[in-house]
Amino acid sequence: MRARKSLAVLRVLAAAAICAAFLFPFYIAVVNSLKTPLETARNALAPPGSFSLANFVTAARTIDFMRALLNSLIVTVSSVVLIVLSSSLCGYTLARHAKRSRALKALDKAFLASLMVPFQILMIPVYRIFKSIGLINNLLGMIIMLTGISVAFATFLYAGFVKSIPRELEEAAYLDGCGPYKTFFMIVFPLLKVTTATVASLHAMWLWNDFNISLILLQKESIRTITIKQFYFFSQYASDYNMAFAAAILSMIPILAFFLFAQKKMISGIVGGAMKG
Amino acid sequence: MKRRRSTKGLVDPSARAKYVFALPALTFFAVAIAIPFAAGINIAFTDWNGVAKSYHYVGFANFAKLAGDSRIVSPIRNTVLFSALGVVANNVLTLSLALLFDRMRGRLGDFCRLVVFIPCCLSGVLSAFIWKFIYRFVLSTVFGVPSPLGSVTFVIPAIVVISLWCSAGINMLIYYSALKNVPRELYEAALVDGAGAFTRFRRVTIPMIAPAFTICITLTFTNYLREFGNVMAATGGGPARASETISMYIFDNLYTYNKAGYGQAISFAFLVALTLIASAMTAFFRRREVEL
C-alpha cells in the first residue's frame, strides 16, 4: 500500500517536472517581453524589475502588426470557409457514389496519393505558375493555394463521417421533391456539424501557422501574414530581443485563445484522423 | 415512356449532381497540387534557372548530375541524422508521457495533456525563435555553455529538441487514446497469470497499441524527412551547412543557386525515396499488429 502511494507521488512529481519543462519557454518569452535590454543582458531568467508594456507598444508599431494580423485573418478565414464548403460537398459525393463511379473512385485515389507528396516538390512549379498568372504577392493566390493543399485531407474527414449517417433522410427528402443541391444544404450539411467543427478548427490552426507557402508566395512586405512577417522580423531585429518577444506574444494570443476555445474538436480530429489514416 | 423517365429521376436524382459536388474541391486540388505536380515533371527535364522566361530541355542531365553531386551528400546525411534522431526521441518521449498520463486520470491528467499539447499550436518560426534565445542566453548565463546551434556537432540534436517541444503533443495524444482503448480485463488476466509489470507492458500493452506505433513512427519519420520551417527559422542551414536538409537544398537551388530545373529533379528523387520508405515502414509495422 505504501509502495503504491509513493509511486503515485512519484508520478505527480514527474508530471510537474514535465509541465514545468514544457511551460519554461513560455515563461522565458513572457518575462523577457516585459524587460529592458539591460535587464535581459544581466539575467535572462529573472522576472522584470518593473511592469511595463513599452515593448508591446513598440512592437505593434514597428512590425505593422495590425496589417499582418489582418492579412492572416483574411487568408485563414477565407481558406477555412472554402475548405469546409468544397470538402463537405466532395466528401459527401465520394462517400455516397465512389463505389459505382469510376471517375469519383479515381479522384479518391488521387486525393489519397496527394497526402504523401512533400511540399518541396510543388515549391518550384507553384512559384512559376503563380508568378505567370499574377498570383504572387496576392492574398487570393495564397487562399487558393492553402485551400488546394487542404481539401484532400478535409475530404477524407468528411467522407468518413458521411459513411456513418443513414441514407434514409436524403431519400425522404428526394421523395418530397427536394433536388440534390437543396437536399445537401438543407439536410446533409447540418448533420455534418461535428466534422465541420473539427475540420475548421484544425485548419484554422494549421493555416494560421503556415510557413512554406507564404515563404514562396508572399514576398512583398505589405502582403505578408503574421508567421512570415515574424520570420523576417526576427532576423532583422535579432538584437532587440525584448521587442521581438513582445511581438511573439502578441501573435501567440489569437492562436492560443482559439485553441483553448476549440481544443476538444481539434484533439478529436487529430486522434480520429490518425486512427483512420 | 414519360413516366418511366420520371421514376428514373426519382431513383437517382443526383446523376449529374454527384460530379458537380466534386467540382469545387477538384478545381482547388488541380490548381494547387495536380497541375504544379505535372508542371514539375516538365521542369525537372529542363535547365530553367527560376527567373528567365525561357529554358531548354536537357533530357536526363539533371538526374545524371544528381548522381555525381558532391554537395548533396551533406544534406542527405543531415536529413537522415535529423530524422532518425527525431523519430527515436519523439516516440520514446511521447510514449512515456502517454503511459504516465494514462495513470493520472482526472483534472491533473487533463491539465498535463493540455500543457504538453499547447506548443503544437505555435508556428515553427515562433518556437525556433524562443529556443534560439534559450540556447543563446539562458544556457550561457546558467551553465556557461555556448549555444549548441552554433556548433557543427550539436546543431542537429539542438533542433530536434526544438521540434520535440512543438510537436510531441500530437503523438502523445495518439498514444494516449490508444492506451485508453486497451481493455482492462487483459491486464487483470495477465496479473492473475502472474505477469510482472514489465511482462504486462511487453506482452499486453505493446501488441495492443501496435496500430498507434505504425501511425506515429511512420508519420514522424516522414514529417522529419520533410521538415523545413523549423530548421529554416532556427539556423537557416548553418553553421557551415551542418544543418542543411534536403528540403532546404531544394529551396536554395531555386532561390540562391538559380538552378530550378536541377532542384526539381532532386525533389522527384526525394519523393520516390519518401514513398519507398513510408510504404516499407507501414508494411513492416502492419505485419506486427494483432487483431482481437
Interface residues (C-beta under 8 A of the other chain):
Chain A: R11 V12 A14 A15 I18 C19 F22 L23 F24 P25 F26 I28 A29 N32 T40 N43 A44 L45 L82 L85 S86 S87 L89 C90 Y92 T93 L94 R96 H97 S101 A103 L104 L107 A110 F111 S114 M116 V117 P118 F119 Q120 I121 L122 M123 I124 P125 V126 Y127 R128 I129 I144 M145 T147 G148 I149 V151 A152 T155 Y174 L175 G179 P180 Y181 F184 M205 W208 N209 D210 F211 N212 L215 T227 I228 Q230 F231 F234 Y241 A244 F245 A248 S251 M252 I255 L256 F259 Q263 I267 I270 V271 A274 M275 G277
Chain B: L10 P13 S14 A17 K18 Y19 F21 A22 P24 A25 L26 T27 F28 F29 A30 V31 A32 I33 A34 I35 P36 F37 A39 G40 I43 W48 G50 L97 L100 F101 R103 M104 L108 F111 C112 L114 V115 V116 F117 I118 P119 C121 L122 S123 G124 V125 L126 S127 F129 I130 W131 F133 I134 F137 V138 T141 V142 W165 I170 L173 I174 S177 P211 I215 C216 L219 T222 L225 R226 F228 G229 M232 A233 I246 S247 I250 F251 L254 A260 G263 Q264 S267 F268 F270 L271 L274 T275 A278
